[in-house]
């Protein structure tokens, strides 16, 4: 009867691995077991219990008297039958892992930990920051609890899904240094040093000066002066800091731009009188209606859109042996941040008015400053504007942002004497520069493009009349 029951149990079980064998146990005639590493099965009527030693006990009652019919022990390393972590029997420990970072980003550098082991964290609270080639991404806590330990180190390269920290939801099991352990960490007095000090060290024998055989008598002229190695500052006055991922990415892209494009820059100057007057006359009404300040950048974006529509070659790009002309205009705005240069994109700038452009630039600039800007907000772009004038730059030659074909550089506004209607008068002037890929854009198109920007900025009424 017992053997028949065991056969029915086995036939309804799912056997993994090798065929299992049943043989009588040595201790009792009513119990049966399998040899280790022979089988692992899980079927109806068997109860699974997990032990700290990773042994799995499977048992079944075969009669009303509750006699154990079989006992199987699996002693090899075991992967959980249930979909949960085996860090704790109660499921108290959870893992914080690196999140998905974007389609084009496969890894990042663990820049810094925002918390320490033993700190309490709330759900979705950032505990670490990961630097990528484009943005900084936060690693958040999946549950509220206490950080038990970190399993990754700062400066390591990590990929999405990599575990970096273990968090205890109840706060138990946090390693705290005992007082005796803290005391043991203090350096012990070095007894050997006192003993060594008592033993006098043998003084080295005086070294006799050996004169070179080629030394001439004193009557001969002195030898010529030999150049010595220059004295450099001590190394302790230097600091070596690893480059951030963003800085390395910017360096690679700018160098690739120099190596790929035939860079050429043309210059012009713009009289800012009319645009400054327009801003001064309507700035209060503009803020009251649109909730954002009226700046100069929106005027230059509208001027660039007008120039790109008239000269579509500047908005194009070389792809192998072909030229791709874009029938849309996405303006990239270069923004400097403490961590490096980022270039968010104003999408469909050709269909925006001044207020929409100012709002979008203001939103993107805030995100770039606090590090919350996403990769999608920086992807693409057909033309770039860089405003070095906010830092006081008077003149510069910007570098193209690949894979675009041109970039406009704005500079600081300086009052200079200008000849107007035969009279010398002070005027607020700005130098502007256009760096372009000479493989695609000829000098004629570049000069016309910059001249169109100058005309629109100096007389914004041209935008209303489309002239």
Residue, then its C-alpha position, 0 to 999 in steps of 0.5 A: x500500500x505504501x509503495x503504491x502511494x509513493x508511485x502515484x506521488x512520483x508520477x504526478x511530480x515534475x522531476x528535474x535533472x536526473x532520474x531519482x531513486x528511492x531506497x529505504x533509510x537506515x534509521x527507520x523502515x517507514x521512511x525513504x530518501x534519495x541520494x544527494x544530487x540525484x533529483x529535485x522534484x516538486x509535486x502536489x502534496x509535497x510541502x517546500x521549506x527553505x532553511x538558512x543552509x539552502x537545504x530544501x525538504x520535501x515531504x508528504x503524508x501517505x496515511x492518516x497516521x501522518x507517517x512520512x513517506x519520503x524525505x528528499x534533501x538537495x544539498x547542492x547550491x539552490x536557486x529559489x523556487x519562488x520569485x523573491x530574494x533569499x536575503x531574508x526569510x521574511x522578505x525584509x531586504x530589498x535591492x536598489x538597482x541601476x535604472x534604465x538610462x536611455x536607448x543609446x546609453x549602455x552604462x554609466x559611472x557611479x559618481x557619488x552616494x547621497x546616503x550612508x549605511x545606516x541612514x533612513x530612506x523613504x520610497x523613491x528617495x535618491x540614494x546615489x547618482x550615476x553620470x552618463x555621457x549626457x545626463x546624471x541619473x538618480x538611483x532611488x530606493x524601491x522601499x522605505x527603510x534603512x540602508x544596510x550596505x552598499x555593494x558597489x563603489x564610487x567610480x565603478x562603471x555600472x549597467x542597468x539592472x546592477x545592484x548597488x545597495x541593500x535596504x532593510x525595510x525594518x531596519x534590522x541587521x544594520x552593522x554598527x561598530x561595537x565600542x570594543x571594536x571601535x577601540x580595537x581600531x585605534x593604532x596600538x603603541x609601537x613597542x618595536x619603535x622604542x626598542x629600535x630607538x635604543x639600539x644605535x644605528x651603525x654610521x656609514x663609513x665615510x665615502x672617499x671622494x674619487x676624482x675622475x682620472x680625466x681631471x686636468x691640472x688647475x692650470x687648465x680652463x674650467x669645464x663648460x657649464x652643463x645644463x641641469x634639469x629644471x626645478x619643478x613644483x613639488x607633486x604635493x601641490x598638484x591634484x589629479x581628479x578623474x574626468x566626469x563622463x559628461x566632460x569626457x563625452x564633450x571632449x570626444x564630440x568636440x575633437x571629432x568635430x574638428x577632425x571631421x568637419x572643414x571648419x570655417x568662421x565668418x563674423x559680423x556685428x549687430x546694432x542692438x538698439x532696436x531690439x533693446x528698445x523693443x524689450x524695454x517698451x514691452x517687458x512689463x506687459x510681456x511678463x504680465x501676460x505670459x509669465x516669463x521675461x522677454x530676453x534677447x535669445x528669443x529674438x535671435x532664435x526667430x532671426x535664425x529660423x528666418x535665415x534657415x528658411x531662406x538658406x536651407x543648406x545651413x539646415x542640412x547635413x552630409x551623410x556619406x555621399x548624400x546631403x540630407x535636407x531637413x524640412x523642420x527646424x529644431x534649435x539647440x541652445x548651448x547651456x553651461x552647467x557646473x558639470x559641463x556643457x549640455x545642449x537642450x533642443x527647442x522643438x519646432x522653433x519655426x512654429x513658435x512665437x516669442x512667448x513660446x520660445x522664452x517659456x521653452x528656453x526657461x524650462x530647459x535651462x532650469x532642468x539643465x541647471x538642476x540636472x533633471x534634463x532628460x536625454x530626449x530633450x537633448x537629442x536631435x537639433x538641426x542648428x545650434x546657438x551659443x551665447x558666450x556673451x552672458x559670461x562676458x565673451x567679446x569674440x570667439x569661434x564656436x565649434x560645430x555640434x555634430x552632426x549639425x553643419x553650423x553654429x551661431x555664436x553670440x557675444x557681449x553687448x558693448x557700447x562702441x562709437x559708430x557712424x550713423x547718418x554721418x555722425x559718430x554716436x555710441x551704439x550697443x554693438x554685438x559681434x556675432x560669429x557663424x562657424x560652418x562646415x565648408x564641405x557643404x556650405x560655401x562662403x557665399x551662403x554663410x555670409x548671406x546667412x549671417x547678414x540675414x540674422x543681422x538685418x532681422x535683429x536690427x529691425x524686428x519689423x521684418x519678421x512681421x512683413x516677411x521681408 
